Amino acid sequence: MSDSPSKLPSPPPGPEADHGGAPVGRRVLLGMLGLGALGVAAGGPIQDVVAKGIDTVAQKDPTGLSDLLPGNRFRYYTVTSDTPEMDETTYRLQIGGMVDKQTTFRLSDLAALPQTRLVRDVQCVTGWRVPKTPFAGVRLSTLLDTVGVSPRAKAIRFSCFDGAYTESLTLEQARHPEVLVATSMEDKPVTHAHGGPVRLYVAPMYFYKSAKWLSGINVTDKVIPGYWERRGYDVDAWVGRSNGRDDAPTV
C-alpha cells in the first residue's frame, strides 16, 4: 500500500481536467475577487452567498485565477462536462452485485439511516489541502449490512451519474468507519459543485478516492481499478500511513 504522494504520477493539468462549461472572463474574476474579500470580512449570510458564487465561477474558470478567490479553498476537478443536477425527486443510489438484495435508495432513505459526522483534513494528491472539513452521512458499512454482502465478495466498484468516473475499494477498506456515503459537507447539503447531492467520502485516503455524484455501489469479487487508477494513480491511496488505521485525527 502506498503511503506517500511521491509514488503517484503528476496530477492532471488544470484546464484539461478541471471544469466543463463556458470560460469565465477576466472582469468576472476580478469582480469576484472584490466580492470574496467582502464576504470574508462580513461573514455570515453574505459569505454564504459569495461562496456559492465562487463555486459557480471556479467550475467554469480555465485560467486557474479563481484559485485566488478568498474563501475558495477547494479545486474543482471533473472528467466530463454538463453533469446533470439531481434532487430528491430524481436522485437514486443503486446497490447491487454480490449482495443478498439489490436495493435503491432515495435521499430520504439515506436520511432515515444512522448518521455519522466526521471532521477531517481533505488532502488532494495535486497538493492542496483543506483542514478540518466536516462531512456527514451514512457509513458505507451500514449500507452494506443493510443489503447483505456475499461471503465471496472482495471489493466495491463505485459509479457516478456523470457517466464516466469510477472508483474502487477493497471490502475491508469499504468497512472502515471513516468511509461515508456523504450527504452533508461543511454542515450543509453537498452542493452539485462538490459532487452532490450524494458523494463518497473516504477520509483516510487522497481525495480522488472520494467519488463525486455517486450513483452506484456494486459489490464485486475483485478490485476493479477506477478512472484515475487506470491512468496510473495508486489503487491504495492512504494519506500518511501504511494501513489507514493509525493516528486517525479526532472529531
BASEVEX-533216 format. One line per field, with one value per residue (C-alpha): x, y, z; residue in three letters; residue number from 0. Coordinates in nm, 3 decimals, padded with zeros to 5 digits. Layout:
// BASEVEX-533216
px	X | ...
py	Y | ...
pz	Z | ...
aa	ALA | ...
i	NUM | ...
// end
This chain:
// BASEVEX-533216
px	00.000 | 00.121 | 00.169 | 00.346 | 00.221 | 00.562 | 00.465 | 00.176 | 00.214 | 00.196 | -00.155 | -00.363 | -00.328 | -00.589 | -00.768 | -00.800 | -00.919 | -01.100 | -01.420 | -01.682 | -01.887 | -01.804 | -01.490 | -01.519 | -01.400 | -01.130 | -01.378 | -01.595 | -01.294 | -01.176 | -01.527 | -01.543 | -01.208 | -01.362 | -01.682 | -01.482 | -01.291 | -01.620 | -01.775 | -01.481 | -01.492 | -01.869 | -01.912 | -02.250 | -02.517 | -02.320 | -02.025 | -02.256 | -02.392 | -02.043 | -01.915 | -02.192 | -02.094 | -01.730 | -01.832 | -02.006 | -01.715 | -01.448 | -01.616 | -01.601 | -01.260 | -00.994 | -00.730 | -00.684 | -00.724 | -01.032 | -00.798 | -00.703 | -01.058 | -01.094 | -01.286 | -01.218 | -01.023 | -01.115 | -01.023 | -01.288 | -01.197 | -01.429 | -01.367 | -01.679 | -01.886 | -02.255 | -02.313 | -02.688 | -02.812 | -03.014 | -03.258 | -03.497 | -03.724 | -03.460 | -03.171 | -03.127 | -02.841 | -02.832 | -02.659 | -02.613 | -02.372 | -02.282 | -02.548 | -02.846 | -03.091 | -03.033 | -03.164 | -03.237 | -03.202 | -03.354 | -03.222 | -03.497 | -03.395 | -03.035 | -03.152 | -03.353 | -03.042 | -02.799 | -02.582 | -02.212 | -02.029 | -01.653 | -01.419 | -01.104 | -00.843 | -00.911 | -00.587 | -00.567 | -00.289 | -00.230 | -00.100 | -00.379 | -00.527 | -00.834 | -00.806 | -01.087 | -01.363 | -01.691 | -01.863 | -02.173 | -02.379 | -02.426 | -02.132 | -02.078 | -02.056 | -02.413 | -02.542 | -02.353 | -02.503 | -02.848 | -02.833 | -02.624 | -02.291 | -02.193 | -01.912 | -01.733 | -01.723 | -01.385 | -01.431 | -01.660 | -01.687 | -01.841 | -02.001 | -02.118 | -02.401 | -02.158 | -02.140 | -01.761 | -01.600 | -01.549 | -01.365 | -01.283 | -01.218 | -01.149 | -01.430 | -01.209 | -01.140 | -01.509 | -01.595 | -01.355 | -01.556 | -01.439 | -01.585 | -01.917 | -02.186 | -02.200 | -02.498 | -02.354 | -02.031 | -01.932 | -02.260 | -02.474 | -02.617 | -02.345 | -02.372 | -02.368 | -02.024 | -01.888 | -02.047 | -02.393 | -02.647 | -02.453 | -02.081 | -01.841 | -01.610 | -01.306 | -01.150 | -00.818 | -00.733 | -00.642 | -00.946 | -00.965 | -01.096 | -01.398 | -01.602 | -01.843 | -02.202 | -02.229 | -02.495 | -02.389 | -02.228 | -02.151 | -02.012 | -01.758 | -01.523 | -01.212 | -01.086 | -01.167 | -00.937 | -01.114 | -01.088 | -00.757 | -00.609 | -00.640 | -00.431 | -00.153 | -00.274 | -00.240 | -00.534 | -00.447 | -00.425 | -00.381 | -00.264 | 00.048 | 00.018 | 00.053 | -00.275 | -00.518 | -00.598 | -00.317 | -00.310 | -00.659 | -00.741 | -01.016 | -01.354
py	00.000 | 00.347 | 00.599 | 00.870 | 01.114 | 01.090 | 00.745 | 00.889 | 01.035 | 01.403 | 01.547 | 01.609 | 01.959 | 02.200 | 02.325 | 01.975 | 01.803 | 02.076 | 02.224 | 02.197 | 02.483 | 02.820 | 03.004 | 03.289 | 03.636 | 03.840 | 04.108 | 03.847 | 03.707 | 04.049 | 04.129 | 03.804 | 03.884 | 04.200 | 04.024 | 03.741 | 03.983 | 04.148 | 03.812 | 03.708 | 04.042 | 04.037 | 03.670 | 03.502 | 03.504 | 03.735 | 03.499 | 03.207 | 03.390 | 03.486 | 03.131 | 02.997 | 03.246 | 03.142 | 02.780 | 02.872 | 03.080 | 02.828 | 02.545 | 02.742 | 02.905 | 02.756 | 03.007 | 02.891 | 03.251 | 03.155 | 02.965 | 03.310 | 03.396 | 03.444 | 03.153 | 02.926 | 02.656 | 02.370 | 02.294 | 02.166 | 01.858 | 01.677 | 01.435 | 01.532 | 01.844 | 01.917 | 01.666 | 01.664 | 01.800 | 01.566 | 01.626 | 01.431 | 01.366 | 01.239 | 01.105 | 00.729 | 00.527 | 00.170 | -00.102 | -00.436 | -00.704 | -00.970 | -00.873 | -01.051 | -00.791 | -00.527 | -00.202 | 00.151 | 00.440 | 00.785 | 01.084 | 01.034 | 00.669 | 00.770 | 01.038 | 00.778 | 00.569 | 00.637 | 00.939 | 00.991 | 01.325 | 01.344 | 01.643 | 01.559 | 01.723 | 01.691 | 01.612 | 01.613 | 01.432 | 01.750 | 01.917 | 02.132 | 02.065 | 02.187 | 02.131 | 02.031 | 01.986 | 01.840 | 01.564 | 01.373 | 01.087 | 00.714 | 00.485 | 00.268 | -00.032 | 00.040 | 00.029 | -00.293 | -00.452 | -00.333 | -00.509 | -00.808 | -00.898 | -01.235 | -01.415 | -01.443 | -01.065 | -00.891 | -00.534 | -00.245 | -00.060 | 00.287 | 00.459 | 00.818 | 00.992 | 01.195 | 00.873 | 00.848 | 00.848 | 00.528 | 00.433 | 00.121 | -00.001 | -00.342 | -00.470 | -00.423 | -00.061 | -00.001 | -00.110 | 00.141 | 00.356 | 00.674 | 00.588 | 00.765 | 00.795 | 01.167 | 01.397 | 01.687 | 01.884 | 02.174 | 02.117 | 02.186 | 01.962 | 01.865 | 02.106 | 01.997 | 02.156 | 01.934 | 01.616 | 01.636 | 01.552 | 01.237 | 01.169 | 00.916 | 01.035 | 00.820 | 01.023 | 00.834 | 00.845 | 01.105 | 01.294 | 01.135 | 00.823 | 01.026 | 00.999 | 01.281 | 01.238 | 00.886 | 00.676 | 00.312 | 00.077 | -00.260 | -00.540 | -00.750 | -01.045 | -00.842 | -00.484 | -00.306 | -00.003 | 00.331 | 00.612 | 00.758 | 00.424 | 00.308 | 00.614 | 00.539 | 00.655 | 00.418 | 00.190 | 00.211 | 00.579 | 00.609 | 00.952 | 00.947 | 00.598 | 00.247 | 00.095 | 00.384 | 00.299 | 00.450 | 00.804 | 00.892 | 01.254 | 01.314 | 01.468
pz	00.000 | -00.083 | 00.196 | 00.002 | -00.264 | -00.429 | -00.555 | -00.750 | -01.101 | -01.172 | -01.136 | -01.447 | -01.595 | -01.462 | -01.774 | -01.922 | -01.605 | -01.419 | -01.542 | -01.811 | -01.946 | -02.092 | -01.975 | -01.728 | -01.828 | -01.653 | -01.541 | -01.370 | -01.187 | -01.076 | -00.956 | -00.763 | -00.600 | -00.457 | -00.353 | -00.200 | 00.019 | 00.119 | 00.207 | 00.424 | 00.604 | 00.654 | 00.735 | 00.792 | 00.519 | 00.289 | 00.293 | 00.211 | -00.096 | -00.211 | -00.159 | -00.382 | -00.649 | -00.619 | -00.669 | -00.995 | -01.123 | -01.024 | -01.212 | -01.539 | -01.498 | -01.730 | -01.612 | -01.254 | -01.133 | -00.935 | -00.702 | -00.570 | -00.470 | -00.092 | 00.053 | -00.245 | -00.065 | -00.297 | -00.657 | -00.896 | -01.097 | -01.337 | -01.620 | -01.815 | -01.868 | -01.813 | -01.534 | -01.464 | -01.132 | -00.912 | -00.627 | -00.404 | -00.700 | -00.942 | -00.732 | -00.688 | -00.540 | -00.671 | -00.467 | -00.640 | -00.745 | -00.490 | -00.236 | -00.082 | -00.208 | -00.472 | -00.329 | -00.450 | -00.204 | -00.233 | -00.040 | 00.217 | 00.261 | 00.332 | 00.575 | 00.769 | 00.843 | 01.133 | 01.055 | 01.124 | 01.125 | 01.072 | 01.082 | 00.892 | 00.669 | 00.296 | 00.113 | -00.267 | -00.449 | -00.651 | -00.335 | -00.194 | 00.147 | 00.333 | 00.710 | 00.945 | 00.690 | 00.824 | 00.629 | 00.738 | 00.606 | 00.632 | 00.694 | 00.388 | 00.620 | 00.735 | 00.377 | 00.311 | 00.621 | 00.513 | 00.176 | 00.289 | 00.127 | -00.017 | 00.171 | -00.164 | -00.213 | -00.208 | -00.328 | -00.421 | -00.751 | -00.742 | -01.039 | -01.081 | -01.261 | -01.469 | -01.674 | -01.666 | -01.323 | -01.126 | -00.808 | -00.608 | -00.257 | -00.113 | 00.106 | 00.413 | 00.316 | 00.246 | 00.600 | 00.753 | 00.999 | 00.824 | 00.485 | 00.431 | 00.171 | 00.238 | 00.201 | 00.402 | 00.362 | 00.584 | 00.770 | 00.463 | 00.191 | -00.055 | -00.349 | -00.710 | -00.750 | -00.473 | -00.608 | -00.455 | -00.360 | -00.261 | -00.283 | -00.143 | 00.133 | 00.212 | 00.492 | 00.532 | 00.160 | -00.101 | -00.220 | -00.566 | -00.391 | -00.268 | -00.587 | -00.664 | -00.792 | -00.655 | -00.827 | -00.797 | -00.545 | -00.698 | -00.480 | -00.673 | -00.631 | -00.717 | -00.723 | -01.048 | -01.075 | -01.101 | -01.355 | -01.234 | -01.131 | -01.492 | -01.576 | -01.329 | -00.986 | -00.690 | -00.616 | -00.245 | -00.158 | 00.219 | 00.333 | 00.550 | 00.692 | 00.565 | 00.679 | 00.715 | 01.076 | 01.279 | 01.416 | 01.296 | 01.382 | 01.632 | 01.556
aa	MET | SER | ASP | SER | PRO | SER | LYS | LEU | PRO | SER | PRO | PRO | PRO | GLY | PRO | GLU | ALA | ASP | HIS | GLY | GLY | ALA | PRO | VAL | GLY | ARG | ARG | VAL | LEU | LEU | GLY | MET | LEU | GLY | LEU | GLY | ALA | LEU | GLY | VAL | ALA | ALA | GLY | GLY | PRO | ILE | GLN | ASP | VAL | VAL | ALA | LYS | GLY | ILE | ASP | THR | VAL | ALA | GLN | LYS | ASP | PRO | THR | GLY | LEU | SER | ASP | LEU | LEU | PRO | GLY | ASN | ARG | PHE | ARG | TYR | TYR | THR | VAL | THR | SER | ASP | THR | PRO | GLU | MET | ASP | GLU | THR | THR | TYR | ARG | LEU | GLN | ILE | GLY | GLY | MET | VAL | ASP | LYS | GLN | THR | THR | PHE | ARG | LEU | SER | ASP | LEU | ALA | ALA | LEU | PRO | GLN | THR | ARG | LEU | VAL | ARG | ASP | VAL | GLN | CYS | VAL | THR | GLY | TRP | ARG | VAL | PRO | LYS | THR | PRO | PHE | ALA | GLY | VAL | ARG | LEU | SER | THR | LEU | LEU | ASP | THR | VAL | GLY | VAL | SER | PRO | ARG | ALA | LYS | ALA | ILE | ARG | PHE | SER | CYS | PHE | ASP | GLY | ALA | TYR | THR | GLU | SER | LEU | THR | LEU | GLU | GLN | ALA | ARG | HIS | PRO | GLU | VAL | LEU | VAL | ALA | THR | SER | MET | GLU | ASP | LYS | PRO | VAL | THR | HIS | ALA | HIS | GLY | GLY | PRO | VAL | ARG | LEU | TYR | VAL | ALA | PRO | MET | TYR | PHE | TYR | LYS | SER | ALA | LYS | TRP | LEU | SER | GLY | ILE | ASN | VAL | THR | ASP | LYS | VAL | ILE | PRO | GLY | TYR | TRP | GLU | ARG | ARG | GLY | TYR | ASP | VAL | ASP | ALA | TRP | VAL | GLY | ARG | SER | ASN | GLY | ARG | ASP | ASP | ALA | PRO | THR | VAL
i	0 | 1 | 2 | 3 | 4 | 5 | 6 | 7 | 8 | 9 | 10 | 11 | 12 | 13 | 14 | 15 | 16 | 17 | 18 | 19 | 20 | 21 | 22 | 23 | 24 | 25 | 26 | 27 | 28 | 29 | 30 | 31 | 32 | 33 | 34 | 35 | 36 | 37 | 38 | 39 | 40 | 41 | 42 | 43 | 44 | 45 | 46 | 47 | 48 | 49 | 50 | 51 | 52 | 53 | 54 | 55 | 56 | 57 | 58 | 59 | 60 | 61 | 62 | 63 | 64 | 65 | 66 | 67 | 68 | 69 | 70 | 71 | 72 | 73 | 74 | 75 | 76 | 77 | 78 | 79 | 80 | 81 | 82 | 83 | 84 | 85 | 86 | 87 | 88 | 89 | 90 | 91 | 92 | 93 | 94 | 95 | 96 | 97 | 98 | 99 | 100 | 101 | 102 | 103 | 104 | 105 | 106 | 107 | 108 | 109 | 110 | 111 | 112 | 113 | 114 | 115 | 116 | 117 | 118 | 119 | 120 | 121 | 122 | 123 | 124 | 125 | 126 | 127 | 128 | 129 | 130 | 131 | 132 | 133 | 134 | 135 | 136 | 137 | 138 | 139 | 140 | 141 | 142 | 143 | 144 | 145 | 146 | 147 | 148 | 149 | 150 | 151 | 152 | 153 | 154 | 155 | 156 | 157 | 158 | 159 | 160 | 161 | 162 | 163 | 164 | 165 | 166 | 167 | 168 | 169 | 170 | 171 | 172 | 173 | 174 | 175 | 176 | 177 | 178 | 179 | 180 | 181 | 182 | 183 | 184 | 185 | 186 | 187 | 188 | 189 | 190 | 191 | 192 | 193 | 194 | 195 | 196 | 197 | 198 | 199 | 200 | 201 | 202 | 203 | 204 | 205 | 206 | 207 | 208 | 209 | 210 | 211 | 212 | 213 | 214 | 215 | 216 | 217 | 218 | 219 | 220 | 221 | 222 | 223 | 224 | 225 | 226 | 227 | 228 | 229 | 230 | 231 | 232 | 233 | 234 | 235 | 236 | 237 | 238 | 239 | 240 | 241 | 242 | 243 | 244 | 245 | 246 | 247 | 248 | 249 | 250
// end
